[in-house]
């Protein structure tokens, strides 16, 4: 994406435009599910892909309606 800022009749627009990417997440969550003899183990990895430090809370729920949060986090 390009963002340009300049006056309405400004002829020289040198240095008025910056280019940046949009849509890339700073926080990435990957995970896997393992089932064995009636137990389900969910492993989630939360990774900060940003150059800045960040505090993030990861909530995991037992169903798609998010009615009950899984304990132990």
MARSEGU-755186 format. One record per residue (C-alpha): residue number from 1; x negated, y, z. Coordinates in steps of 0.5 Angstrom, whole numbers, padded with zeros to 4 digits. Each point is the difference from the previous one (the first is absolute). Example, Ala and Ser with C-alpha at 12.3 -4.5 7.8 and 13.67 -1.06 7.14 Angstrom:
BEGIN
REC    i   east  north     up
REC    1  -0025  -0009   0016
REC    2  -0002   0007  -0002
//
This chain:
BEGIN
REC    i   east  north     up
REC    1   0000   0000   0000
REC    2  -0002   0007  -0001
REC    3   0002   0006   0004
REC    4  -0002   0007  -0003
REC    5   0001   0007   0003
REC    6  -0001   0006  -0003
REC    7   0004   0007  -0002
REC    8   0005   0000  -0005
REC    9  -0004   0005  -0005
REC   10  -0007  -0003   0002
REC   11  -0004  -0002  -0006
REC   12  -0006  -0003   0003
REC   13   0003  -0006   0004
REC   14  -0007  -0003   0001
REC   15  -0001  -0003   0007
REC   16   0008   0000   0001
REC   17   0001  -0007  -0001
REC   18  -0001  -0006   0005
REC   19   0001  -0007  -0002
REC   20   0002  -0006   0005
REC   21   0003  -0006   0000
REC   22   0007  -0001   0003
REC   23   0003  -0007   0003
REC   24  -0006  -0003   0003
REC   25   0001  -0002   0007
REC   26  -0005   0002   0005
REC   27   0003  -0006   0005
REC   28   0000  -0007  -0003
REC   29   0004  -0006   0003
REC   30  -0002  -0007  -0002
REC   31   0003  -0006   0003
REC   32   0001  -0008   0000
REC   33   0005  -0005   0003
REC   34  -0002  -0007   0002
REC   35   0005  -0005   0002
REC   36  -0001  -0006   0004
REC   37   0004  -0005   0004
REC   38   0006   0005   0002
REC   39  -0005   0006   0001
REC   40  -0001   0006  -0004
REC   41  -0007   0004   0000
REC   42   0000   0007  -0003
REC   43  -0007   0003  -0001
REC   44   0001   0008  -0002
REC   45  -0007   0004  -0002
REC   46   0001   0007   0000
REC   47  -0005   0004  -0003
REC   48  -0002   0007  -0001
REC   49  -0002   0002  -0007
REC   50   0000   0008   0002
REC   51  -0007   0003   0001
REC   52   0004   0003   0006
REC   53   0001  -0003   0007
REC   54   0007  -0002   0001
REC   55   0004  -0003   0006
REC   56   0006  -0004  -0003
REC   57   0005  -0005   0003
REC   58   0002  -0006  -0003
REC   59   0007  -0003   0001
REC   60   0002  -0007  -0002
REC   61   0007  -0003   0000
REC   62   0003  -0006   0001
REC   63   0005   0001  -0006
REC   64   0001   0005  -0006
REC   65   0005   0004   0004
REC   66  -0005   0002   0005
REC   67   0004  -0002   0006
REC   68  -0005  -0003   0004
REC   69  -0007   0002   0001
REC   70  -0005  -0006   0000
REC   71  -0003   0000   0007
REC   72  -0008   0000   0002
REC   73  -0002   0006  -0004
//
